[in-house]
Amino acid sequence: LGRLFDLRGMPQEAKVNYEKSLQISEKCGFKLGQSDCLNNLAVLLFSQEKYLEAKELFKKSLDIDWEIGNLLGESYSLENIGTVEEELGNLTLAEELYQQSLQISRELNDIIGQANTLYLLGDLKSRNNDQESLVEAEKYLTEGLELTNKSGDKSRGEKIRKVLNRLE
């Protein structure tokens, strides 16, 4: 329900439902559910520009993912923490976190995860003025677009094309 409220632009209702779900997951000892709820709450905080609070919840989600061996969740948590770091201006750290996320996504053959992380890496690199970064950006974005086309995500495809057009 939290996700539905979030999609409908009702963040307070989303938060309440995510928190209820988290409480139930904790009571039942359902670690994967806890990780998911923490991640969803963090995404909600991020969208409200509460970056430090979001980062703390993403880290808690990551800790649970490590504890239970949830590589997919680990990949997404690393990417999300990277996005927070990028927003906070810690670009080197953001890139490192994106690279870690990408490595896991590749190991899992997670096409959607790879495509999204490649987009984030390409967008990050595209903002540098040096030729080496721009070449890397184009490489990441081209690969990301290829994977995005396979996944059928038109929205991400448009985002990637927009950054690629900026590079031309």
LOKOLKE-731220 format. One record per residue: residue in three letters; residue number from 1; x, y, z of N, C-alpha, C in turn. Coordinates in pm, 1 decimal, decimal comma. Example, Ala and Ser with C-alpha at 12.3 -4.5 7.8 and 13.67 -1.06 7.14 Angstrom:
% LOKOLKE-731220
ALA|1|1319,0|-569,0|780,0|1230,0|-450,0|780,0|1320,0|-330,0|780,0
SER|2|1285,0|-225,0|708,0|1367,0|-106,0|714,0|1290,0|3,0|787,0
***
This chain:
% LOKOLKE-731220
LEU|1|81,7|-120,4|0,0|0,0|0,0|0,0|85,7|126,4|0,0
GLY|2|197,6|119,3|70,5|285,6|235,8|75,3|327,8|279,3|-62,6
ARG|3|363,3|184,7|-144,9|407,0|214,8|-282,0|294,9|280,6|-362,4
LEU|4|173,5|229,8|-345,7|60,1|288,2|-417,3|34,4|431,6|-373,6
PHE|5|40,4|455,0|-243,5|22,2|592,0|-195,9|133,5|682,9|-247,3
ASP|6|255,1|629,6|-249,1|368,5|707,7|-300,0|347,1|743,5|-446,8
LEU|7|306,4|646,9|-526,2|282,5|671,6|-668,9|169,4|771,9|-691,8
ARG|8|77,5|778,2|-598,5|-35,1|871,5|-610,7|-4,5|1009,2|-551,3
GLY|9|121,2|1029,3|-510,5|160,7|1159,4|-456,9|108,7|1185,5|-316,7
MET|10|97,6|1079,9|-238,1|49,7|1090,9|-100,4|158,8|1041,0|-5,5
PRO|11|265,5|1121,6|12,1|382,5|1073,6|86,0|356,3|1040,1|232,8
GLN|12|272,0|1114,1|299,1|247,8|1085,3|441,0|179,2|949,8|457,8
GLU|13|80,7|922,2|372,5|12,3|793,1|377,5|108,6|680,1|340,5
ALA|14|195,8|707,0|244,3|296,0|607,8|206,1|385,8|576,9|324,7
LYS|15|431,6|681,4|391,5|521,3|664,6|506,8|455,3|580,2|614,9
VAL|16|331,1|609,6|647,0|258,5|535,3|749,4|252,1|386,5|713,5
ASN|17|221,4|357,1|588,4|210,4|217,9|545,7|345,2|147,0|541,6
TYR|18|450,0|216,9|498,9|583,1|157,5|501,1|623,2|125,6|645,4
GLU|19|595,3|218,2|735,5|631,6|197,1|876,3|553,8|81,2|937,2
LYS|20|425,6|70,0|904,0|346,2|-44,2|952,7|403,6|-175,2|900,7
SER|21|437,4|-176,9|774,4|494,9|-296,1|713,6|628,6|-330,8|779,3
LEU|22|707,9|-229,6|809,4|836,2|-251,3|876,0|814,2|-313,9|1014,2
GLN|23|718,2|-262,1|1087,8|688,7|-316,2|1221,1|646,9|-463,1|1212,9
ILE|24|563,6|-495,0|1116,6|518,9|-633,8|1099,6|636,6|-722,9|1062,3
SER|25|721,4|-674,8|971,3|838,8|-752,4|930,2|933,5|-775,5|1047,0
GLU|26|950,9|-672,8|1130,5|1037,6|-687,9|1248,5|977,8|-788,4|1346,7
LYS|27|849,0|-777,5|1370,1|780,2|-867,1|1464,0|791,5|-1012,2|1418,7
CYS|28|781,7|-1035,0|1288,1|789,0|-1170,5|1232,5|932,0|-1218,4|1208,8
GLY|29|1029,2|-1128,3|1223,1|1167,8|-1163,9|1194,6|1196,8|-1178,3|1046,4
PHE|30|1115,7|-1111,7|964,4|1129,2|-1119,8|818,7|1229,9|-1015,0|772,3
LYS|31|1355,9|-1055,6|764,8|1465,1|-962,3|735,2|1453,8|-899,7|595,7
LEU|32|1418,1|-980,5|495,6|1405,5|-926,8|360,2|1298,0|-818,1|356,5
GLY|33|1188,5|-840,6|425,1|1082,3|-740,2|433,9|1130,3|-613,5|503,1
GLN|34|1210,8|-630,5|606,8|1266,0|-514,0|676,6|1353,6|-432,0|583,0
SER|35|1438,9|-501,6|509,6|1527,0|-433,0|415,6|1446,7|-356,1|311,8
ASP|36|1345,7|-421,2|255,2|1261,4|-355,9|154,1|1191,0|-232,8|210,7
CYS|37|1135,7|-245,8|331,1|1064,3|-133,0|392,5|1158,5|-16,1|421,2
LEU|38|1276,6|-47,8|473,3|1374,1|58,6|499,6|1413,3|127,8|370,3
ASN|39|1434,0|49,6|265,3|1469,2|105,7|135,7|1357,0|196,9|84,4
ASN|40|1232,6|150,1|93,7|1119,4|230,8|46,8|1104,5|359,9|127,2
LEU|41|1122,9|351,0|257,9|1117,5|472,2|340,8|1228,8|569,2|301,7
ALA|42|1346,5|514,6|273,7|1459,8|599,0|234,5|1434,1|667,2|100,7
VAL|43|1377,2|595,3|5,6|1343,8|655,1|-124,1|1246,2|770,6|-104,2
LEU|44|1150,0|749,5|-16,4|1052,1|853,9|13,7|1120,7|976,7|73,4
LEU|45|1211,0|955,1|167,6|1285,8|1066,8|227,6|1373,1|1136,2|123,9
PHE|46|1435,9|1058,8|37,4|1519,1|1117,1|-68,0|1436,0|1209,5|-155,9
SER|47|1316,5|1165,2|-191,7|1230,8|1247,3|-277,9|1187,5|1376,4|-209,0
GLN|48|1195,5|1377,2|-76,4|1162,3|1497,1|0,8|1288,0|1578,0|33,4
GLU|49|1400,6|1539,3|-29,8|1530,3|1605,2|-13,6|1583,7|1596,9|129,3
LYS|50|1548,1|1491,0|199,2|1599,9|1463,0|333,1|1711,2|1358,8|315,9
TYR|51|1821,1|1406,3|257,3|1925,8|1316,9|209,7|1998,3|1241,5|321,2
LEU|52|2031,0|1307,8|429,4|2104,2|1239,6|536,2|2017,5|1134,1|604,0
GLU|53|1890,4|1164,7|624,1|1798,4|1066,4|681,7|1782,7|947,5|586,6
ALA|54|1770,3|976,6|458,8|1757,3|870,3|358,7|1881,8|781,9|360,4
LYS|55|1997,9|843,7|366,9|2123,8|768,9|365,6|2130,6|671,7|483,3
GLU|56|2086,4|715,5|600,4|2088,5|628,3|717,6|1999,8|505,2|697,3
LEU|57|1882,1|525,5|639,9|1792,9|411,9|616,5|1845,9|319,9|506,1
PHE|58|1905,9|379,8|401,5|1967,2|296,6|297,8|2079,3|211,4|358,8
LYS|59|2156,3|269,3|450,8|2264,9|194,3|515,2|2210,3|80,7|601,2
LYS|60|2100,4|106,4|671,2|2038,4|0,0|751,2|1989,0|-112,0|660,2
SER|61|1929,9|-75,2|548,4|1884,7|-174,5|450,9|2004,4|-254,8|399,8
LEU|62|2113,0|-186,4|368,7|2233,9|-252,9|320,5|2288,3|-349,9|425,1
ASP|63|2289,4|-309,7|551,1|2337,4|-397,8|657,9|2255,9|-527,0|663,4
ILE|64|2124,8|-514,5|651,0|2039,0|-632,7|651,3|2067,6|-718,5|528,0
ASP|65|2083,3|-652,9|412,3|2113,8|-727,1|289,7|2242,4|-807,5|306,1
TRP|66|2344,3|-746,3|366,2|2469,9|-818,4|391,0|2445,4|-936,1|484,8
GLU|67|2370,0|-910,9|590,4|2342,8|-1013,1|691,5|2275,3|-1136,9|631,3
ILE|68|2180,6|-1115,6|541,9|2103,8|-1228,6|487,6|2154,4|-1275,3|350,2
GLY|69|2257,3|-1209,7|299,3|2313,0|-1250,0|170,0|2224,9|-1214,0|51,8
ASN|70|2153,9|-1103,5|62,9|2065,2|-1057,4|-44,4|2144,1|-969,5|-140,5
LEU|71|2206,3|-1032,5|-239,6|2291,6|-957,7|-332,4|2214,3|-855,5|-413,9
LEU|72|2092,9|-888,6|-456,0|2014,1|-793,2|-533,7|1983,9|-669,6|-449,5
GLY|73|1942,0|-689,4|-326,8|1916,6|-576,6|-237,0|2043,4|-497,9|-208,8
GLU|74|2154,5|-569,7|-194,0|2283,3|-503,7|-171,6|2317,0|-411,5|-288,5
SER|75|2298,1|-462,3|-408,7|2326,2|-382,9|-528,3|2241,8|-255,0|-530,5
TYR|76|2112,8|-270,5|-504,6|2023,4|-154,1|-507,0|2055,2|-57,0|-393,8
SER|77|2088,6|-110,3|-275,9|2122,8|-22,4|-163,8|2250,0|57,6|-193,0
LEU|78|2349,7|-9,8|-249,3|2473,8|60,4|-285,1|2446,1|171,0|-386,6
GLU|79|2364,1|138,5|-486,1|2329,0|239,6|-587,0|2255,5|356,9|-522,7
ASN|80|2162,4|326,4|-433,3|2085,9|433,2|-368,4|2173,6|520,4|-279,0
ILE|81|2265,2|458,8|-207,0|2358,1|537,5|-125,1|2444,9|623,0|-216,7
GLY|82|2485,0|567,1|-330,3|2561,6|644,7|-428,5|2484,9|765,9|-476,9
THR|83|2356,2|748,6|-500,1|2272,6|860,2|-545,4|2266,7|970,0|-439,3
VAL|84|2258,4|929,2|-313,0|2260,0|1028,1|-203,9|2394,3|1099,6|-202,2
GLU|85|2502,0|1022,7|-211,1|2635,9|1084,4|-209,5|2653,1|1180,5|-325,9
GLU|86|2601,2|1143,5|-441,8|2608,5|1233,2|-557,2|2533,2|1362,7|-527,3
GLU|87|2416,6|1350,2|-469,4|2336,5|1468,3|-435,9|2408,3|1556,4|-333,8
LEU|88|2483,8|1493,9|-244,1|2558,2|1567,7|-141,2|2690,7|1623,6|-193,7
GLY|89|2723,9|1593,6|-319,7|2845,8|1646,5|-380,4|2967,5|1557,7|-363,5
ASN|90|2949,3|1438,7|-310,4|3060,3|1344,5|-291,3|3070,2|1254,5|-414,1
LEU|91|3116,9|1313,4|-524,3|3110,9|1246,4|-653,8|3202,1|1125,5|-666,0
THR|92|3319,3|1131,6|-606,8|3411,5|1017,7|-612,9|3351,7|898,5|-539,1
LEU|93|3297,6|924,0|-420,7|3234,2|817,4|-343,3|3111,2|763,4|-417,0
ALA|94|3034,0|851,8|-475,9|2916,7|808,9|-552,6|2959,2|714,6|-664,3
GLU|95|3063,1|751,9|-736,5|3110,1|666,9|-846,5|3156,4|530,9|-795,9
GLU|96|3227,0|528,7|-683,1|3272,2|401,5|-625,8|3153,7|312,3|-589,6
LEU|97|3051,7|371,0|-530,4|2933,3|294,4|-491,6|2858,8|243,5|-614,5
TYR|98|2849,2|327,7|-717,4|2786,3|283,9|-842,2|2863,6|166,8|-903,1
GLN|99|2995,8|174,3|-899,7|3077,9|66,4|-956,3|3055,5|-65,2|-880,4
GLN|100|3045,9|-55,6|-747,1|3019,3|-175,3|-666,7|2882,8|-233,8|-701,4
SER|101|2785,2|-147,1|-714,8|2650,5|-190,4|-750,1|2650,3|-256,9|-888,2
LEU|102|2718,2|-194,6|-982,5|2724,6|-247,9|-1118,9|2789,2|-386,0|-1121,1
GLN|103|2894,1|-403,3|-1044,1|2963,4|-533,2|-1039,0|2867,5|-642,5|-991,0
ILE|104|2790,9|-613,8|-888,4|2695,0|-712,7|-836,6|2585,2|-738,7|-939,4
SER|105|2534,3|-632,1|-1000,8|2429,4|-648,2|-1102,1|2477,0|-733,4|-1218,6
ARG|106|2603,1|-715,5|-1256,3|2659,1|-797,0|-1364,6|2668,0|-943,3|-1321,7
GLU|107|2714,1|-967,5|-1197,9|2724,1|-1104,9|-1146,8|2587,5|-1173,3|-1145,6
LEU|108|2484,1|-1097,0|-1113,0|2349,0|-1152,5|-1104,9|2276,9|-1153,5|-1239,4
ASN|109|2341,2|-1095,2|-1340,8|2278,3|-1077,6|-1472,6|2145,9|-1001,9|-1460,2
ASP|110|2146,6|-902,0|-1373,6|2029,2|-816,9|-1350,6|2031,6|-704,2|-1453,7
ILE|111|1960,9|-723,3|-1562,2|1962,7|-628,8|-1674,0|1911,7|-491,4|-1631,0
ILE|112|1803,5|-488,4|-1555,6|1746,2|-360,3|-1512,4|1841,6|-287,3|-1418,4
GLY|113|1900,2|-360,5|-1324,6|1996,5|-299,0|-1233,0|2117,9|-245,1|-1306,2
GLN|114|2168,7|-323,8|-1401,6|2284,1|-278,9|-1479,6|2249,9|-153,2|-1558,7
ALA|115|2135,2|-155,9|-1625,2|2095,9|-42,6|-1709,2|2084,6|84,5|-1626,9
ASN|116|2023,3|73,8|-1511,0|2005,2|192,8|-1428,6|2138,6|245,4|-1376,5
THR|117|2224,0|154,4|-1330,1|2353,6|198,2|-1277,6|2441,7|255,0|-1388,4
LEU|118|2436,8|194,8|-1505,4|2512,8|249,7|-1618,6|2464,2|390,2|-1653,9
TYR|119|2333,3|410,1|-1647,6|2278,2|544,8|-1670,7|2333,3|642,8|-1566,8
LEU|120|2330,2|603,4|-1439,9|2379,0|692,5|-1333,9|2527,9|723,3|-1350,2
LEU|121|2606,2|620,4|-1383,5|2750,0|642,1|-1406,6|2773,5|732,9|-1526,6
GLY|122|2701,5|707,6|-1633,9|2716,2|789,8|-1753,5|2677,3|934,2|-1729,1
ASP|123|2567,3|954,4|-1659,3|2522,7|1090,1|-1628,2|2624,9|1160,9|-1540,4
LEU|124|2676,8|1090,1|-1440,2|2777,6|1147,7|-1351,2|2902,9|1187,1|-1429,5
LYS|125|2951,7|1096,7|-1512,0|3073,4|1123,2|-1589,9|3051,3|1233,4|-1693,9
SER|126|2928,2|1244,8|-1744,6|2900,6|1342,8|-1850,3|2914,5|1486,9|-1801,0
ARG|127|2915,0|1505,1|-1671,6|2924,7|1641,3|-1618,0|3069,2|1689,6|-1602,6
ASN|128|3164,4|1600,1|-1630,0|3304,7|1640,2|-1627,0|3341,9|1695,2|-1764,3
ASN|129|3436,0|1785,6|-1765,3|3474,0|1849,8|-1891,5|3592,5|1783,9|-1960,9
ASP|130|3654,7|1685,6|-1894,8|3771,2|1625,0|-1958,8|3728,1|1515,3|-2056,0
GLN|131|3808,3|1498,5|-2159,2|3776,3|1405,9|-2268,5|3761,2|1262,4|-2219,7
GLU|132|3848,3|1220,0|-2128,4|3843,3|1082,3|-2078,4|3708,9|1053,2|-2011,1
SER|133|3659,7|1145,4|-1929,8|3530,4|1127,3|-1863,3|3416,2|1123,4|-1963,1
LEU|134|3424,4|1206,8|-2065,1|3318,1|1209,3|-2166,0|3313,8|1080,1|-2247,1
VAL|135|3431,7|1023,6|-2275,0|3437,9|895,0|-2345,6|3377,7|785,1|-2257,1
GLU|136|3413,5|787,4|-2128,1|3356,1|689,7|-2034,7|3204,6|705,5|-2026,5
ALA|137|3158,8|829,2|-2018,7|3015,3|856,4|-2009,9|2942,9|796,6|-2129,0
GLU|138|2996,5|820,5|-2247,5|2932,1|768,1|-2368,7|2928,3|615,0|-2367,6
LYS|139|3037,8|554,3|-2320,8|3044,7|407,9|-2313,2|2938,0|354,8|-2217,9
TYR|140|2929,9|412,4|-2098,5|2829,8|368,7|-2000,0|2687,4|387,8|-2053,2
LEU|141|2663,2|503,4|-2111,1|2528,5|535,6|-2158,4|2486,9|447,2|-2275,7
THR|142|2580,0|420,1|-2365,9|2549,7|335,5|-2480,9|2514,8|193,9|-2435,2
GLU|143|2594,0|140,9|-2343,7|2565,4|7,5|-2290,3|2433,8|8,8|-2212,3
GLY|144|2414,0|114,7|-2133,5|2289,9|126,5|-2057,4|2167,5|132,9|-2146,9
LEU|145|2178,8|204,6|-2259,6|2067,6|215,2|-2353,8|2038,3|79,7|-2419,1
GLU|146|2143,8|7,9|-2451,5|2127,7|-125,6|-2510,6|2050,7|-217,6|-2415,1
LEU|147|2089,3|-218,1|-2288,7|2021,4|-301,4|-2188,8|1879,1|-251,7|-2162,6
THR|148|1863,3|-120,2|-2163,2|1731,1|-61,8|-2141,4|1636,2|-101,4|-2253,2
ASN|149|1685,7|-101,3|-2375,0|1602,8|-143,8|-2487,7|1558,9|-289,0|-2471,4
LYS|150|1647,7|-373,9|-2417,5|1612,8|-513,7|-2392,0|1505,0|-525,0|-2284,8
SER|151|1513,1|-436,4|-2185,0|1417,7|-444,6|-2073,1|1283,9|-379,6|-2108,1
GLY|152|1283,7|-292,6|-2210,6|1159,7|-228,2|-2252,4|1122,7|-105,3|-2170,4
ASP|153|1215,2|-54,0|-2090,4|1187,1|63,5|-2006,2|1204,5|190,7|-2089,3
LYS|154|1095,3|239,8|-2143,6|1099,9|357,2|-2231,7|1139,5|484,0|-2156,6
SER|155|1098,8|494,7|-2031,9|1129,2|613,1|-1952,7|1280,2|628,3|-1933,5
ARG|156|1347,1|518,8|-1893,0|1491,8|525,3|-1875,4|1559,3|549,2|-2009,0
GLY|157|1507,7|487,6|-2115,1|1563,9|507,5|-2248,4|1565,1|653,6|-2288,0
GLU|158|1456,2|724,0|-2257,1|1449,0|867,6|-2287,4|1551,6|945,8|-2206,7
LYS|159|1568,0|909,6|-2079,9|1667,4|977,4|-1994,9|1808,0|958,3|-2051,0
ILE|160|1838,2|834,8|-2090,2|1972,1|805,3|-2143,4|1995,6|881,0|-2273,1
ARG|161|1896,8|879,2|-2362,3|1913,2|951,4|-2489,6|1934,7|1101,2|-2465,7
LYS|162|1867,5|1155,0|-2367,8|1881,4|1297,6|-2335,1|2026,1|1329,8|-2296,0
VAL|163|2086,4|1243,9|-2214,9|2225,7|1267,1|-2174,0|2318,1|1244,2|-2292,1
LEU|164|2293,2|1141,3|-2372,5|2376,9|1117,3|-2490,9|2370,6|1237,2|-2586,8
ASN|165|2252,5|1292,8|-2604,5|2238,2|1410,9|-2691,7|2317,0|1530,3|-2637,2
ARG|166|2321,2|1540,9|-2507,8|2398,1|1647,9|-2444,2|2547,0|1634,8|-2473,2
LEU|167|2592,2|1510,7|-2491,2|2734,6|1486,1|-2517,8|2775,3|1521,7|-2659,1
GLU|168|2679,9|1524,2|-2751,3|2712,2|1549,3|-2893,2|2748,3|1692,3|-2919,7
***
